[in-house]
């Protein structure tokens, strides 16, 4: 058979029944050439013997066996029989049905000596015995009876031994007669299944030595799915999340802190109010800017700054209107910009928030080191250490625009509704000036 993707002629011949979807059967074409043999004595020749000059010679060898000295007869000596079964061996062995000089038994494992019949549970050195050998191909071999039909017969006998190695025996003889491919092929399936099953077990045992090593730094992370790597107090952190309602979108956590991300969140929850629109226009954003950023477009630094300035304007009633729509019950919020402030968003748990840093080299802890985000209500100075910055570069939030003159909202509103919205907020006078040094 072929080990490559291209099937060889021999491979097609051997597995043709499978390729034709007929199951596993001995190929009748191969059998018609080599014949059938199930033990040393029985042989039904194929066309290689019956239809060639080997016919008379093969039957002559069989007749000689019946009367030769190796078989207990007296009419043919050992020497004469050996000469008969080796006719042309050194010249044209194919025409003498004899063993060619190139026939060499190569068995590095030392498990078999010629018949490849180790699958049959029969002891002894003759016929199907596990110690039986086809060499030397002479009368001196205890298994000399295998020579009685010539060398070509051995092809059929070996096919039987290999393809029906699982035959039933009575301890001495094979009790089943018909060779079966399915036993032969099933052995490969059995071995393959055993190898795959065994390898999975071996791999699991091997991997268990360092399974998830470095994934979790402690039992808290393992139990909580690493939530404790976000906050050291899950109860307080959970309460802050409940209070925030829809004011925090975990799906946008990678862009958390950007004013544009907050605008997109407000748009998703239909909470972009008239007050906020006027504030954004007053901060210098155009209608197209607001529309595109709300839809998910990336904002420029200048646009981020203008958005942040607009959020600072939304206070008191204008802020309450948005917070109610977001189901946000977080206390202490004084402007919409506070939804970008970690301290304001998590007033209960901000002191428990951490920054987990994986240790690529042996560090102070096992797999990760958890740095508190705040120490004594100030940013942890350890977070700007070179080793930490190399893994988590700091993100500087956009500052308010550095303006030297006040931003004045037009004294004449565009519409009556717009005027009402402004007045419902902080009023035209208070809306009109943005302090460039305002802190978030």
Order of alpha helices (4+ residues) and beta strands (2+ residues): alpha-alpha-alpha-alpha-alpha-alpha-alpha-alpha-alpha-alpha-alpha-alpha-alpha-alpha-alpha-alpha-beta-beta-beta-beta-alpha-alpha-alpha
